[in-house]
């Protein structure tokens, strides 16, 4: 029982990881507050 459970859990973990790689997140990358301020300052200088 214990060995069966361990094999099943490892296979399930592999399956979950493979599925996660296939479906990448569409969430935008995090930009820190300091970076946003720097970017805003640069755009103000350009305009």
PyMOL commands that set and color helices and strands:
alter all, ss='L'
color gray80, all
select helices_A, chain A and resi 2-22+33-46
alter helices_A, ss='H'
color red, helices_A
deselect
rebuild
show_as cartoon
